[in-house]
Amino acid sequence: MTDFHSFYVRYAQDVRRFALLLSGNDALADDLTSETFVRVWTSRGEIRQSTVKAYLFTIVRNLYRDHWRREKRWTELEEHVPDKRASPQQRSENSSELRNVMANLQELPEQERAALLMYAEEEMSYQEIADSLGLTLAAIKVKIHRARLKLLGKSAIAKESAKGVQV
């Protein structure tokens, strides 16, 4: 990699967006993005994926999974009190539908969420996603299809309950 700065400028926004959609947390997305580029900078090997973006998303996904595993090891000593303050991004968003979609995305299993985001948000091909996630092409198609159905089902339920409240 001859010009790391150009490489960073070209891919940082896509990497951060994927990290944010995957984690649902601004601070964690920033950390995952930074760590991804540190790993690329310090790596000695060649990119083993079919595309650079698939390679970067694989790193982000693996870092997210490692973070999640570490977080699951900790147990709360006190009763957990959720932070009710909205994140800066949520405050800037004025669409309740977007917030619902983001919440519903977080409820999807991690592999389905990653596959759907890579396909819909990053416009990666099924094969690139399969290579990135280490799954077969058929498995990726099924995961994306299932994720879409789950999101559509949740959207329909939300619309029905909103109609019931308005009456």
PyMOL CGO cylinders between C-alpha atoms (Angstrom):
from pymol import cmd
from pymol.cgo import CYLINDER

trace = [
    CYLINDER, 0.00, 0.00, 0.00, 1.84, 3.03, -1.25, 0.3, 1, 1, 1, 1, 1, 1,
    CYLINDER, 1.84, 3.03, -1.25, -0.36, 5.86, 0.02, 0.3, 1, 1, 1, 1, 1, 1,
    CYLINDER, -0.36, 5.86, 0.02, -2.13, 4.96, 3.24, 0.3, 1, 1, 1, 1, 1, 1,
    CYLINDER, -2.13, 4.96, 3.24, -3.73, 8.39, 3.62, 0.3, 1, 1, 1, 1, 1, 1,
    CYLINDER, -3.73, 8.39, 3.62, -5.50, 8.10, 0.25, 0.3, 1, 1, 1, 1, 1, 1,
    CYLINDER, -5.50, 8.10, 0.25, -6.54, 4.57, 1.15, 0.3, 1, 1, 1, 1, 1, 1,
    CYLINDER, -6.54, 4.57, 1.15, -7.98, 5.79, 4.45, 0.3, 1, 1, 1, 1, 1, 1,
    CYLINDER, -7.98, 5.79, 4.45, -9.82, 8.71, 2.87, 0.3, 1, 1, 1, 1, 1, 1,
    CYLINDER, -9.82, 8.71, 2.87, -11.32, 6.43, 0.26, 0.3, 1, 1, 1, 1, 1, 1,
    CYLINDER, -11.32, 6.43, 0.26, -12.65, 3.75, 2.63, 0.3, 1, 1, 1, 1, 1, 1,
    CYLINDER, -12.65, 3.75, 2.63, -13.01, 5.27, 6.12, 0.3, 1, 1, 1, 1, 1, 1,
    CYLINDER, -13.01, 5.27, 6.12, -16.55, 6.54, 5.68, 0.3, 1, 1, 1, 1, 1, 1,
    CYLINDER, -16.55, 6.54, 5.68, -17.79, 3.17, 4.35, 0.3, 1, 1, 1, 1, 1, 1,
    CYLINDER, -17.79, 3.17, 4.35, -16.02, 1.31, 7.14, 0.3, 1, 1, 1, 1, 1, 1,
    CYLINDER, -16.02, 1.31, 7.14, -17.46, 3.59, 9.85, 0.3, 1, 1, 1, 1, 1, 1,
    CYLINDER, -17.46, 3.59, 9.85, -20.98, 3.39, 8.41, 0.3, 1, 1, 1, 1, 1, 1,
    CYLINDER, -20.98, 3.39, 8.41, -20.79, -0.41, 8.38, 0.3, 1, 1, 1, 1, 1, 1,
    CYLINDER, -20.79, -0.41, 8.38, -19.41, -0.46, 11.92, 0.3, 1, 1, 1, 1, 1, 1,
    CYLINDER, -19.41, -0.46, 11.92, -22.19, 1.86, 13.13, 0.3, 1, 1, 1, 1, 1, 1,
    CYLINDER, -22.19, 1.86, 13.13, -24.92, -0.16, 11.48, 0.3, 1, 1, 1, 1, 1, 1,
    CYLINDER, -24.92, -0.16, 11.48, -23.44, -3.37, 12.84, 0.3, 1, 1, 1, 1, 1, 1,
    CYLINDER, -23.44, -3.37, 12.84, -22.97, -2.15, 16.41, 0.3, 1, 1, 1, 1, 1, 1,
    CYLINDER, -22.97, -2.15, 16.41, -25.63, 0.54, 16.77, 0.3, 1, 1, 1, 1, 1, 1,
    CYLINDER, -25.63, 0.54, 16.77, -23.22, 2.61, 18.89, 0.3, 1, 1, 1, 1, 1, 1,
    CYLINDER, -23.22, 2.61, 18.89, -21.35, 5.74, 17.74, 0.3, 1, 1, 1, 1, 1, 1,
    CYLINDER, -21.35, 5.74, 17.74, -18.39, 5.39, 20.08, 0.3, 1, 1, 1, 1, 1, 1,
    CYLINDER, -18.39, 5.39, 20.08, -17.94, 1.69, 19.32, 0.3, 1, 1, 1, 1, 1, 1,
    CYLINDER, -17.94, 1.69, 19.32, -18.19, 2.39, 15.59, 0.3, 1, 1, 1, 1, 1, 1,
    CYLINDER, -18.19, 2.39, 15.59, -15.39, 4.95, 15.90, 0.3, 1, 1, 1, 1, 1, 1,
    CYLINDER, -15.39, 4.95, 15.90, -13.25, 2.46, 17.83, 0.3, 1, 1, 1, 1, 1, 1,
    CYLINDER, -13.25, 2.46, 17.83, -13.91, -0.34, 15.32, 0.3, 1, 1, 1, 1, 1, 1,
    CYLINDER, -13.91, -0.34, 15.32, -13.06, 1.97, 12.42, 0.3, 1, 1, 1, 1, 1, 1,
    CYLINDER, -13.06, 1.97, 12.42, -9.81, 3.12, 14.00, 0.3, 1, 1, 1, 1, 1, 1,
    CYLINDER, -9.81, 3.12, 14.00, -8.75, -0.39, 14.92, 0.3, 1, 1, 1, 1, 1, 1,
    CYLINDER, -8.75, -0.39, 14.92, -9.56, -1.65, 11.42, 0.3, 1, 1, 1, 1, 1, 1,
    CYLINDER, -9.56, -1.65, 11.42, -7.18, 0.83, 9.83, 0.3, 1, 1, 1, 1, 1, 1,
    CYLINDER, -7.18, 0.83, 9.83, -4.51, 0.19, 12.45, 0.3, 1, 1, 1, 1, 1, 1,
    CYLINDER, -4.51, 0.19, 12.45, -4.70, -3.49, 11.57, 0.3, 1, 1, 1, 1, 1, 1,
    CYLINDER, -4.70, -3.49, 11.57, -4.41, -2.77, 7.86, 0.3, 1, 1, 1, 1, 1, 1,
    CYLINDER, -4.41, -2.77, 7.86, -1.49, -0.39, 8.47, 0.3, 1, 1, 1, 1, 1, 1,
    CYLINDER, -1.49, -0.39, 8.47, 0.42, -2.94, 10.56, 0.3, 1, 1, 1, 1, 1, 1,
    CYLINDER, 0.42, -2.94, 10.56, -0.44, -6.03, 8.50, 0.3, 1, 1, 1, 1, 1, 1,
    CYLINDER, -0.44, -6.03, 8.50, 2.30, -7.63, 6.52, 0.3, 1, 1, 1, 1, 1, 1,
    CYLINDER, 2.30, -7.63, 6.52, 0.25, -9.94, 4.34, 0.3, 1, 1, 1, 1, 1, 1,
    CYLINDER, 0.25, -9.94, 4.34, -1.65, -9.43, 1.15, 0.3, 1, 1, 1, 1, 1, 1,
    CYLINDER, -1.65, -9.43, 1.15, -5.38, -8.74, 1.06, 0.3, 1, 1, 1, 1, 1, 1,
    CYLINDER, -5.38, -8.74, 1.06, -6.98, -12.17, 0.88, 0.3, 1, 1, 1, 1, 1, 1,
    CYLINDER, -6.98, -12.17, 0.88, -10.50, -11.12, -0.08, 0.3, 1, 1, 1, 1, 1, 1,
    CYLINDER, -10.50, -11.12, -0.08, -11.78, -10.48, -3.59, 0.3, 1, 1, 1, 1, 1, 1,
    CYLINDER, -11.78, -10.48, -3.59, -12.14, -6.75, -2.88, 0.3, 1, 1, 1, 1, 1, 1,
    CYLINDER, -12.14, -6.75, -2.88, -10.57, -4.25, -0.50, 0.3, 1, 1, 1, 1, 1, 1,
    CYLINDER, -10.57, -4.25, -0.50, -13.99, -3.34, 0.90, 0.3, 1, 1, 1, 1, 1, 1,
    CYLINDER, -13.99, -3.34, 0.90, -14.76, -7.00, 1.67, 0.3, 1, 1, 1, 1, 1, 1,
    CYLINDER, -14.76, -7.00, 1.67, -11.39, -7.25, 3.41, 0.3, 1, 1, 1, 1, 1, 1,
    CYLINDER, -11.39, -7.25, 3.41, -12.06, -4.15, 5.52, 0.3, 1, 1, 1, 1, 1, 1,
    CYLINDER, -12.06, -4.15, 5.52, -15.59, -5.29, 6.42, 0.3, 1, 1, 1, 1, 1, 1,
    CYLINDER, -15.59, -5.29, 6.42, -14.24, -8.67, 7.46, 0.3, 1, 1, 1, 1, 1, 1,
    CYLINDER, -14.24, -8.67, 7.46, -11.85, -6.94, 9.86, 0.3, 1, 1, 1, 1, 1, 1,
    CYLINDER, -11.85, -6.94, 9.86, -14.66, -4.75, 11.25, 0.3, 1, 1, 1, 1, 1, 1,
    CYLINDER, -14.66, -4.75, 11.25, -16.95, -7.73, 11.71, 0.3, 1, 1, 1, 1, 1, 1,
    CYLINDER, -16.95, -7.73, 11.71, -14.26, -9.77, 13.46, 0.3, 1, 1, 1, 1, 1, 1,
    CYLINDER, -14.26, -9.77, 13.46, -13.41, -6.85, 15.76, 0.3, 1, 1, 1, 1, 1, 1,
    CYLINDER, -13.41, -6.85, 15.76, -17.11, -6.41, 16.56, 0.3, 1, 1, 1, 1, 1, 1,
    CYLINDER, -17.11, -6.41, 16.56, -17.45, -10.12, 17.36, 0.3, 1, 1, 1, 1, 1, 1,
    CYLINDER, -17.45, -10.12, 17.36, -14.36, -9.98, 19.60, 0.3, 1, 1, 1, 1, 1, 1,
    CYLINDER, -14.36, -9.98, 19.60, -15.80, -6.93, 21.39, 0.3, 1, 1, 1, 1, 1, 1,
    CYLINDER, -15.80, -6.93, 21.39, -19.12, -8.68, 21.86, 0.3, 1, 1, 1, 1, 1, 1,
    CYLINDER, -19.12, -8.68, 21.86, -17.44, -11.80, 23.31, 0.3, 1, 1, 1, 1, 1, 1,
    CYLINDER, -17.44, -11.80, 23.31, -15.47, -9.67, 25.78, 0.3, 1, 1, 1, 1, 1, 1,
    CYLINDER, -15.47, -9.67, 25.78, -18.58, -7.74, 26.81, 0.3, 1, 1, 1, 1, 1, 1,
    CYLINDER, -18.58, -7.74, 26.81, -20.53, -10.93, 27.48, 0.3, 1, 1, 1, 1, 1, 1,
    CYLINDER, -20.53, -10.93, 27.48, -17.93, -12.00, 30.04, 0.3, 1, 1, 1, 1, 1, 1,
    CYLINDER, -17.93, -12.00, 30.04, -18.67, -9.05, 32.30, 0.3, 1, 1, 1, 1, 1, 1,
    CYLINDER, -18.67, -9.05, 32.30, -21.57, -9.26, 34.71, 0.3, 1, 1, 1, 1, 1, 1,
    CYLINDER, -21.57, -9.26, 34.71, -23.28, -6.32, 36.30, 0.3, 1, 1, 1, 1, 1, 1,
    CYLINDER, -23.28, -6.32, 36.30, -22.63, -5.84, 39.99, 0.3, 1, 1, 1, 1, 1, 1,
    CYLINDER, -22.63, -5.84, 39.99, -25.48, -3.39, 40.31, 0.3, 1, 1, 1, 1, 1, 1,
    CYLINDER, -25.48, -3.39, 40.31, -28.86, -3.27, 38.67, 0.3, 1, 1, 1, 1, 1, 1,
    CYLINDER, -28.86, -3.27, 38.67, -28.39, -2.16, 35.07, 0.3, 1, 1, 1, 1, 1, 1,
    CYLINDER, -28.39, -2.16, 35.07, -29.80, 1.28, 34.42, 0.3, 1, 1, 1, 1, 1, 1,
    CYLINDER, -29.80, 1.28, 34.42, -30.13, 1.99, 30.70, 0.3, 1, 1, 1, 1, 1, 1,
    CYLINDER, -30.13, 1.99, 30.70, -28.94, 5.34, 29.43, 0.3, 1, 1, 1, 1, 1, 1,
    CYLINDER, -28.94, 5.34, 29.43, -32.12, 7.06, 28.27, 0.3, 1, 1, 1, 1, 1, 1,
    CYLINDER, -32.12, 7.06, 28.27, -30.29, 9.90, 26.55, 0.3, 1, 1, 1, 1, 1, 1,
    CYLINDER, -30.29, 9.90, 26.55, -30.35, 9.71, 22.80, 0.3, 1, 1, 1, 1, 1, 1,
    CYLINDER, -30.35, 9.71, 22.80, -27.04, 9.57, 20.95, 0.3, 1, 1, 1, 1, 1, 1,
    CYLINDER, -27.04, 9.57, 20.95, -26.08, 12.62, 18.87, 0.3, 1, 1, 1, 1, 1, 1,
    CYLINDER, -26.08, 12.62, 18.87, -27.00, 10.78, 15.70, 0.3, 1, 1, 1, 1, 1, 1,
    CYLINDER, -27.00, 10.78, 15.70, -30.43, 9.80, 17.07, 0.3, 1, 1, 1, 1, 1, 1,
    CYLINDER, -30.43, 9.80, 17.07, -31.12, 13.37, 18.14, 0.3, 1, 1, 1, 1, 1, 1,
    CYLINDER, -31.12, 13.37, 18.14, -30.31, 14.63, 14.66, 0.3, 1, 1, 1, 1, 1, 1,
    CYLINDER, -30.31, 14.63, 14.66, -32.61, 12.08, 13.07, 0.3, 1, 1, 1, 1, 1, 1,
    CYLINDER, -32.61, 12.08, 13.07, -36.20, 13.24, 13.08, 0.3, 1, 1, 1, 1, 1, 1,
    CYLINDER, -36.20, 13.24, 13.08, -37.69, 10.16, 11.52, 0.3, 1, 1, 1, 1, 1, 1,
    CYLINDER, -37.69, 10.16, 11.52, -39.26, 7.63, 13.86, 0.3, 1, 1, 1, 1, 1, 1,
    CYLINDER, -39.26, 7.63, 13.86, -39.29, 5.11, 11.04, 0.3, 1, 1, 1, 1, 1, 1,
    CYLINDER, -39.29, 5.11, 11.04, -35.51, 5.23, 10.78, 0.3, 1, 1, 1, 1, 1, 1,
    CYLINDER, -35.51, 5.23, 10.78, -35.19, 4.66, 14.52, 0.3, 1, 1, 1, 1, 1, 1,
    CYLINDER, -35.19, 4.66, 14.52, -37.52, 1.68, 14.27, 0.3, 1, 1, 1, 1, 1, 1,
    CYLINDER, -37.52, 1.68, 14.27, -35.53, 0.18, 11.42, 0.3, 1, 1, 1, 1, 1, 1,
    CYLINDER, -35.53, 0.18, 11.42, -32.28, 0.65, 13.35, 0.3, 1, 1, 1, 1, 1, 1,
    CYLINDER, -32.28, 0.65, 13.35, -33.81, -1.04, 16.41, 0.3, 1, 1, 1, 1, 1, 1,
    CYLINDER, -33.81, -1.04, 16.41, -35.13, -3.88, 14.30, 0.3, 1, 1, 1, 1, 1, 1,
    CYLINDER, -35.13, -3.88, 14.30, -31.73, -4.30, 12.64, 0.3, 1, 1, 1, 1, 1, 1,
    CYLINDER, -31.73, -4.30, 12.64, -30.13, -4.77, 16.06, 0.3, 1, 1, 1, 1, 1, 1,
    CYLINDER, -30.13, -4.77, 16.06, -32.56, -7.61, 16.79, 0.3, 1, 1, 1, 1, 1, 1,
    CYLINDER, -32.56, -7.61, 16.79, -31.42, -9.59, 13.76, 0.3, 1, 1, 1, 1, 1, 1,
    CYLINDER, -31.42, -9.59, 13.76, -28.82, -12.31, 14.29, 0.3, 1, 1, 1, 1, 1, 1,
    CYLINDER, -28.82, -12.31, 14.29, -25.34, -10.91, 13.71, 0.3, 1, 1, 1, 1, 1, 1,
    CYLINDER, -25.34, -10.91, 13.71, -24.62, -12.83, 10.48, 0.3, 1, 1, 1, 1, 1, 1,
    CYLINDER, -24.62, -12.83, 10.48, -27.97, -11.90, 8.93, 0.3, 1, 1, 1, 1, 1, 1,
    CYLINDER, -27.97, -11.90, 8.93, -27.47, -8.25, 9.91, 0.3, 1, 1, 1, 1, 1, 1,
    CYLINDER, -27.47, -8.25, 9.91, -23.94, -8.18, 8.51, 0.3, 1, 1, 1, 1, 1, 1,
    CYLINDER, -23.94, -8.18, 8.51, -24.97, -9.85, 5.25, 0.3, 1, 1, 1, 1, 1, 1,
    CYLINDER, -24.97, -9.85, 5.25, -27.97, -7.56, 4.76, 0.3, 1, 1, 1, 1, 1, 1,
    CYLINDER, -27.97, -7.56, 4.76, -25.95, -4.42, 5.50, 0.3, 1, 1, 1, 1, 1, 1,
    CYLINDER, -25.95, -4.42, 5.50, -23.16, -5.44, 3.15, 0.3, 1, 1, 1, 1, 1, 1,
    CYLINDER, -23.16, -5.44, 3.15, -25.72, -6.07, 0.41, 0.3, 1, 1, 1, 1, 1, 1,
    CYLINDER, -25.72, -6.07, 0.41, -28.14, -3.16, 0.92, 0.3, 1, 1, 1, 1, 1, 1,
    CYLINDER, -28.14, -3.16, 0.92, -25.96, -0.41, 2.33, 0.3, 1, 1, 1, 1, 1, 1,
    CYLINDER, -25.96, -0.41, 2.33, -22.56, -1.20, 0.81, 0.3, 1, 1, 1, 1, 1, 1,
    CYLINDER, -22.56, -1.20, 0.81, -23.87, -2.68, -2.47, 0.3, 1, 1, 1, 1, 1, 1,
    CYLINDER, -23.87, -2.68, -2.47, -21.54, -5.65, -2.29, 0.3, 1, 1, 1, 1, 1, 1,
    CYLINDER, -21.54, -5.65, -2.29, -22.26, -8.67, -4.47, 0.3, 1, 1, 1, 1, 1, 1,
    CYLINDER, -22.26, -8.67, -4.47, -23.50, -11.91, -2.95, 0.3, 1, 1, 1, 1, 1, 1,
    CYLINDER, -23.50, -11.91, -2.95, -20.13, -13.50, -3.75, 0.3, 1, 1, 1, 1, 1, 1,
    CYLINDER, -20.13, -13.50, -3.75, -18.18, -10.72, -2.04, 0.3, 1, 1, 1, 1, 1, 1,
    CYLINDER, -18.18, -10.72, -2.04, -20.37, -11.10, 1.03, 0.3, 1, 1, 1, 1, 1, 1,
    CYLINDER, -20.37, -11.10, 1.03, -19.95, -14.86, 1.00, 0.3, 1, 1, 1, 1, 1, 1,
    CYLINDER, -19.95, -14.86, 1.00, -16.18, -14.47, 0.80, 0.3, 1, 1, 1, 1, 1, 1,
    CYLINDER, -16.18, -14.47, 0.80, -16.18, -11.87, 3.56, 0.3, 1, 1, 1, 1, 1, 1,
    CYLINDER, -16.18, -11.87, 3.56, -18.32, -13.91, 5.95, 0.3, 1, 1, 1, 1, 1, 1,
    CYLINDER, -18.32, -13.91, 5.95, -16.81, -17.27, 5.06, 0.3, 1, 1, 1, 1, 1, 1,
    CYLINDER, -16.81, -17.27, 5.06, -20.14, -18.77, 3.96, 0.3, 1, 1, 1, 1, 1, 1,
    CYLINDER, -20.14, -18.77, 3.96, -21.46, -20.27, 0.76, 0.3, 1, 1, 1, 1, 1, 1,
    CYLINDER, -21.46, -20.27, 0.76, -23.22, -18.19, -1.85, 0.3, 1, 1, 1, 1, 1, 1,
    CYLINDER, -23.22, -18.19, -1.85, -26.49, -20.04, -1.18, 0.3, 1, 1, 1, 1, 1, 1,
    CYLINDER, -26.49, -20.04, -1.18, -26.22, -19.44, 2.56, 0.3, 1, 1, 1, 1, 1, 1,
    CYLINDER, -26.22, -19.44, 2.56, -25.74, -15.70, 2.00, 0.3, 1, 1, 1, 1, 1, 1,
    CYLINDER, -25.74, -15.70, 2.00, -28.80, -15.50, -0.24, 0.3, 1, 1, 1, 1, 1, 1,
    CYLINDER, -28.80, -15.50, -0.24, -30.87, -17.29, 2.40, 0.3, 1, 1, 1, 1, 1, 1,
    CYLINDER, -30.87, -17.29, 2.40, -29.57, -15.06, 5.22, 0.3, 1, 1, 1, 1, 1, 1,
    CYLINDER, -29.57, -15.06, 5.22, -30.35, -11.88, 3.29, 0.3, 1, 1, 1, 1, 1, 1,
    CYLINDER, -30.35, -11.88, 3.29, -33.81, -13.16, 2.36, 0.3, 1, 1, 1, 1, 1, 1,
    CYLINDER, -33.81, -13.16, 2.36, -34.58, -14.11, 5.97, 0.3, 1, 1, 1, 1, 1, 1,
    CYLINDER, -34.58, -14.11, 5.97, -33.33, -10.77, 7.28, 0.3, 1, 1, 1, 1, 1, 1,
    CYLINDER, -33.33, -10.77, 7.28, -35.56, -8.90, 4.83, 0.3, 1, 1, 1, 1, 1, 1,
    CYLINDER, -35.56, -8.90, 4.83, -38.59, -10.97, 5.80, 0.3, 1, 1, 1, 1, 1, 1,
    CYLINDER, -38.59, -10.97, 5.80, -37.96, -10.36, 9.49, 0.3, 1, 1, 1, 1, 1, 1,
    CYLINDER, -37.96, -10.36, 9.49, -37.62, -6.60, 8.97, 0.3, 1, 1, 1, 1, 1, 1,
    CYLINDER, -37.62, -6.60, 8.97, -40.76, -6.49, 6.81, 0.3, 1, 1, 1, 1, 1, 1,
    CYLINDER, -40.76, -6.49, 6.81, -42.68, -8.45, 9.46, 0.3, 1, 1, 1, 1, 1, 1,
    CYLINDER, -42.68, -8.45, 9.46, -41.55, -6.10, 12.22, 0.3, 1, 1, 1, 1, 1, 1,
    CYLINDER, -41.55, -6.10, 12.22, -42.44, -3.09, 10.08, 0.3, 1, 1, 1, 1, 1, 1,
    CYLINDER, -42.44, -3.09, 10.08, -45.95, -4.43, 9.43, 0.3, 1, 1, 1, 1, 1, 1,
    CYLINDER, -45.95, -4.43, 9.43, -46.48, -5.12, 13.14, 0.3, 1, 1, 1, 1, 1, 1,
    CYLINDER, -46.48, -5.12, 13.14, -45.32, -1.59, 14.04, 0.3, 1, 1, 1, 1, 1, 1,
    CYLINDER, -45.32, -1.59, 14.04, -47.67, -0.04, 11.49, 0.3, 1, 1, 1, 1, 1, 1,
    CYLINDER, -47.67, -0.04, 11.49, -50.61, -2.08, 12.78, 0.3, 1, 1, 1, 1, 1, 1,
    CYLINDER, -50.61, -2.08, 12.78, -49.94, -1.15, 16.38, 0.3, 1, 1, 1, 1, 1, 1,
    CYLINDER, -49.94, -1.15, 16.38, -49.61, 2.53, 15.41, 0.3, 1, 1, 1, 1, 1, 1,
    CYLINDER, -49.61, 2.53, 15.41, -53.01, 2.35, 13.72, 0.3, 1, 1, 1, 1, 1, 1,
    CYLINDER, -53.01, 2.35, 13.72, -54.49, 0.83, 16.85, 0.3, 1, 1, 1, 1, 1, 1,
    CYLINDER, -54.49, 0.83, 16.85, -53.12, 3.66, 18.99, 0.3, 1, 1, 1, 1, 1, 1,
    CYLINDER, -53.12, 3.66, 18.99, -54.53, 6.37, 16.72, 0.3, 1, 1, 1, 1, 1, 1,
    CYLINDER, -54.53, 6.37, 16.72, -58.11, 5.05, 16.81, 0.3, 1, 1, 1, 1, 1, 1,
]
cmd.load_cgo(trace, "trace")
